[in-house]
Amino acid sequence: MASKIPVTKLVPLGLLLLLYFSVVCCNALDNRCWTLGDFNSPVLEQDGDIVIGGLFPLHYIAPETVHNYSEWPQHQECSGFDFRAFRWVQTMVFAIEEINSNSSLLPGVTLGYRILDSCDHVHTSLRSTLFLVNGTSSQTQANAAGSAKCLSTAPVPAIIGLASSSPTRAVAQTLGPFGIPLISYFATCTCLTDKKEYPSFLRTVPSDVFQVQGLVQLVSHFGWRWVGTVGTDDDYSHYGIQAFTEQLERLGGCIAFHHTIPKAPSQAQIHAILNSLEGSTAQVIIAFATEGQLLELLVQAAHRNLTRFQWVASEAWVTAKLLTIPELHPVLAGTVGFAFRGTTIPGLGEFLLRVKPSPRKESVFTNMFWEELFGCTLGYENGGDSEVPLCTGLEDLMETENSYTDVSRVRISYNVYKAVYAIAHALHQLLQCGSKEQSPDQVCETESKFSPWQLLHFLKNVHFTKFNEKVYFDNNGEPVPLYDIINWQKNDRGTIRFQMVGTYDGSAPHGQQLKIDEGLIQWAGGHTEVPVSLCTPPCPPGTRQATRPGQPVCCFDCLLCAEGEISNISGATECIKCPQYYWPNKERVSCVAGVEEFLSYHEIMGIILISLSLFGVAVATVITVIFFLFRSTPIVKANNSEMSFLLLLSLKLCFLCSLVFVGRPSPWTCRARQAAFGISFVLCISCILVKTIVVLLAFRSTMPGSISLKLFGPPQQRVFIFCCTTGQVILCACWLALAPPYPYKNTSYQGGKIVLECKDVWPLGFYLVLGYIGLLSCMCFALAFLGRKLPDTFNEAKLITFSMLIFFAVWISFIPAYNSSPGKYTVAVEIFAILASTFGLLFCIFVPKCYVILLRPDLNTLLWPKNNNETLRSKNTENQTKA
């Protein structure tokens, strides 16, 4: 609840507010700006007609600042001097001096520079940026004396910086509303592509989008599917590792672990990360970080002898001399990574060697470099009271070997160089400059006033060539994505050299972007073969990968391909089904043509069945001959000789129909086999049925006045057989006309077999044919069973009854055996049933008669045994003979 303010205090408060707004209004009307305090950080500057700002991470460790907001914040020194960043600074100075001495570029205009240390930290970078855009005290006073509005002509119309992505984002977001161009030489974060949030940002370094694509292609090229990632707590690492992870997983790779190095890591945190690395099965680590952030982790890894890892470097540290100290050689030798396209800048090496320490204010960075390089103190500030030895200032840079003097193939320095020249070419167009060589009067319009946003417009459209490379910016302010692939190799002197082993062009067509010479690479640990980094080795051919539940897709089990499937490559995720009529070989790595299987004439089973069939025909023929030769004997006459010969003919047909079942199935054999089987058996059973009916009617005719036998004489018997057989013929004709069986290659069996068989389109048709035979057989059995005890020497009822029992036993057992037999054995079972039932009928009905005819001719007579039924039997025999 708000407290009440006394009325007596409202008047002084109102006067204070009125005074405040009066000052603000006066200041606005006065139209002048000034700084409220001086910036006491070191600065390297040179006046000129146009001053270009520069922000470089000369130190990579920023102090922890604590503000109490009760006094002015004091400047605190950063630590960890970076020789490579100092080379970038000197490259900017070199490029500006080179342009100033070039009469064809910006004639009559002198470029100056104002360079500050960003300490690779967000707060320090912002503070330095505000100093650049506000200008020095002298500039402020000059502006105050003139009529220029604040920021209408900025003290620096463009800034070259920064190295890390997080500080760059903060600075770019600050400068964007004012249209001040910021050209980065090393900030690669994809997030900076957003032109709505960073409208004035450009860069001479490719975006991480292309680097990530290249790294993913590199990892995939070497088959590394199980890798770890290490990054830092900044935007560069966060965005880079996130994009890398997404693209790698789309290609089937996996991240074994990810660790983030804190900005100021403790020993416990460092050891926790190393413990995780030591326990991982991954052999490859991708590091998105700067050299200063990685140094402590790598030093501790060297102390623990963790030398089995293959490090893959991002462009931030792949050419960092800071990490090439001998202590790290066992850990980092063999490192592979992406570096920006490098070149040799003429004159840069000599310029770098000309730097000398000086007590002048503008030499503050040079003095820091000199003291750090030679391990001495110049004594310009503390008078040499330190225990550190004094520098003479005459130390020779040529005797040193470090990242500052190594200009054999500069990369980040080349980006700085291109940034300076991009600004110069944009100014050349903006100021409508000519060339003194063309005409002394065609110089730049130095009277022209321009704003930073005008320079930004020309920067976006700049286009020039430097060292055979076209330099320009696309719509997002991005350059052409060109990279070199670098390998850390030990030279003869025991130091690390950066060997180029390939290139990557992000603008090239897909498949032609990555070019690498594996023969030039030296791998970690001195190995000559490509390291293997897999959670599970690739499944061999003949198997497929099966993902383990709850684990990444790179961790899997290898399962044998299912029946009918193969895999002919390593690491197959799915098995391939063999084409129709093909079957996998034993190893399941290739499909081979299936072995066709059918009941052949040439195999033992086929030969045996054919032999039995022919044997049956031969036996039936012999019996026919015997019956024909003894056709006048009582036993032949008594058993209806005409039906006997017709029955023997049908039995021969039953034997012969089995031959149609043997051999390769064809359309006509598939149709003929079942029809022949059904019709021949119906003819056979019909003959037996007629014989049975005749036996029963013969005894009924013994009754006084019985005319039954006369009604079923030979003509009626023939008609009966014809009608029974015609019914089967009609059934078979309908079945074969509407749904005939056809040859079919059955591949459902295992073992690579293709069973050639006759497929029944309408299985019910076969069972109707079989059922019709069964119906006639049941009628025959019933009648024969009724007449089995009729008193007659030549009574066939007993033999027919027994033969029907065998017939039933065979065909009842046939049905389950037929349905359960695989492949060609189905046909064999049916042939066996045909032969068994036919032999049963033949032997049971005719062999006893042949026995009497050939071996017991004494029984083949009309003389009857002495018993009470002699007269009845004589009459029965006579009636049968007449019949």
GIUR-V149716 format. One record per pair of residues at least 12 apart in sequence whose C-alpha atoms are under 6 Angstrom apart, sorted by the first residue. I is the first residue (numbers start at 1). GAP is how many residues later the second one is. D is the distance in whole Angstrom. If there is no record, write none. Layout:
{{I/GAP/D} {I/GAP/D}}
//
This chain:
{{32/112/5} {33/117/6} {34/106/5} {43/72/6} {43/73/5} {44/70/6} {44/71/5} {44/318/5} {45/68/5} {45/69/4} {46/66/5} {46/67/5} {47/65/5} {48/62/5} {48/63/5} {48/64/4} {49/61/5} {49/62/6} {50/61/5} {50/62/6} {51/60/6} {51/61/4} {51/62/5} {51/105/5} {52/61/5} {52/104/5} {52/106/6} {52/107/6} {53/60/6} {53/61/5} {53/62/6} {53/103/6} {53/106/4} {54/61/4} {54/105/5} {54/106/5} {54/107/6} {55/60/6} {55/61/5} {55/62/6} {55/63/6} {55/106/5} {55/107/6} {56/61/5} {56/62/6} {57/60/6} {57/61/5} {57/62/5} {57/63/5} {58/23/6} {58/24/5} {58/27/5} {58/28/6} {58/59/6} {59/19/6} {59/20/6} {59/21/5} {59/22/4} {59/23/6} {59/60/5} {60/20/6} {60/59/5} {60/60/6} {61/17/6} {61/18/5} {61/19/6} {62/16/5} {62/57/6} {63/15/6} {83/321/5} {84/319/5} {84/320/5} {87/317/5} {88/325/5} {95/322/6} {104/331/5} {106/322/5} {107/336/5} {108/335/6} {122/45/4} {126/45/6} {133/22/6} {133/23/6} {135/20/5} {153/298/5} {157/295/5} {158/22/6} {158/23/5} {159/23/5} {160/22/6} {160/23/5} {160/24/6} {161/22/6} {161/23/5} {162/22/5} {163/23/5} {163/24/5} {164/23/5} {165/22/5} {165/24/6} {165/70/6} {165/71/5} {166/68/6} {166/69/5} {172/26/6} {173/25/6} {176/22/6} {176/23/5} {176/24/5} {179/21/6} {179/273/6} {179/274/5} {180/272/5} {181/19/5} {181/20/6} {181/275/6} {182/19/5} {183/19/5} {183/20/5} {184/19/4} {185/18/6} {185/19/5} {185/20/5} {185/230/5} {185/231/6} {186/19/6} {188/19/5} {188/20/5} {189/19/5} {189/47/5} {190/17/6} {190/18/6} {193/283/6} {202/275/5} {203/275/6} {204/211/5} {204/275/6} {206/273/6} {206/275/5} {210/296/6} {212/32/5} {216/32/6} {224/309/5} {225/28/4} {225/29/6} {225/309/6} {226/28/5} {226/29/6} {226/30/6} {226/56/6} {226/307/5} {226/308/5} {226/309/6} {227/28/5} {227/29/5} {227/55/5} {227/57/5} {227/58/6} {228/27/5} {228/28/5} {228/29/5} {228/30/6} {228/57/5} {229/29/5} {229/56/5} {229/57/5} {229/58/6} {230/28/6} {230/29/5} {230/30/6} {230/57/5} {231/29/5} {231/56/6} {231/57/5} {231/58/5} {232/28/5} {232/29/5} {232/57/6} {233/29/6} {237/51/5} {282/251/5} {283/26/5} {283/250/5} {284/25/6} {284/26/5} {284/27/6} {285/26/5} {285/27/6} {286/26/5} {287/26/5} {288/26/5} {290/26/5} {290/27/5} {291/26/5} {307/23/6} {307/24/5} {310/214/5} {311/24/5} {312/23/6} {312/24/5} {312/25/5} {313/24/4} {314/23/6} {314/24/6} {315/23/5} {315/24/5} {318/19/6} {321/82/5} {333/155/5} {333/156/6} {333/191/6} {334/154/5} {334/155/6} {334/188/5} {334/189/4} {334/190/4} {335/152/6} {335/153/5} {336/150/6} {336/151/5} {337/148/6} {337/149/5} {338/146/6} {338/147/5} {339/144/5} {339/145/5} {340/71/6} {340/143/5} {340/144/6} {341/141/6} {341/142/5} {341/143/5} {342/67/5} {342/68/5} {342/69/4} {343/66/5} {343/67/6} {344/65/5} {359/21/6} {376/12/6} {376/13/5} {376/14/5} {376/15/5} {377/13/5} {377/14/5} {378/12/6} {378/13/5} {426/32/5} {426/33/5} {426/36/6} {431/13/6} {431/14/5} {432/12/6} {481/25/5} {482/23/5} {483/20/6} {483/21/5} {484/19/4} {485/15/6} {485/16/6} {485/17/5} {485/18/5} {486/12/6} {486/13/5} {486/14/5} {486/15/6} {487/12/5} {501/15/6} {501/16/6} {501/19/6} {502/13/5} {502/14/4} {502/15/6} {503/12/5} {535/19/6} {535/20/5} {536/19/5} {538/32/6} {538/33/4} {539/19/6} {539/31/5} {539/32/5} {540/30/5} {541/26/5} {541/27/5} {541/28/5} {541/29/5} {541/48/6} {542/19/6} {542/24/6} {542/25/5} {542/45/6} {542/46/5} {542/47/5} {543/15/6} {543/16/5} {543/17/4} {543/18/5} {544/14/5} {544/15/5} {544/28/5} {544/29/5} {544/30/6} {545/12/6} {545/13/5} {545/28/5} {564/13/6} {564/14/6} {564/19/6} {564/20/6} {565/12/4} {565/13/6} {566/22/5} {566/23/5} {567/22/5} {568/21/5} {578/13/6} {581/13/6} {582/12/5} {583/169/5} {594/158/5} {594/159/5} {594/160/6} {595/158/5} {595/159/6} {596/158/5} {596/159/6} {597/157/6} {597/158/5} {597/159/6} {598/158/5} {598/226/5} {599/63/6} {599/64/6} {599/225/5} {600/62/6} {600/63/5} {601/62/6} {613/42/5} {617/35/5} {634/226/6} {634/227/6} {635/225/6} {637/244/5} {638/242/5} {638/243/5} {647/37/6} {647/40/6} {650/30/6} {650/34/5} {653/27/6} {654/26/6} {657/19/6} {657/20/6} {658/173/6} {660/13/5} {665/78/6} {666/77/6} {667/75/6} {670/71/6} {670/72/6} {670/88/6} {675/57/6} {682/43/6} {682/91/6} {683/42/6} {686/35/5} {689/91/5} {692/92/6} {697/12/5} {735/30/6} {739/22/6} {739/23/6} {741/17/6} {741/18/5} {741/19/5} {741/20/6} {742/16/5} {742/17/6} {743/14/6} {743/15/5} {744/12/6} {744/13/5} {744/14/6} {744/15/6} {755/68/6} {781/20/6} {781/23/6} {784/13/5} {784/17/5} {785/16/6} {792/81/6} {799/45/6} {799/46/5} {803/37/6} {803/38/5} {803/41/5} {807/30/5}}
//
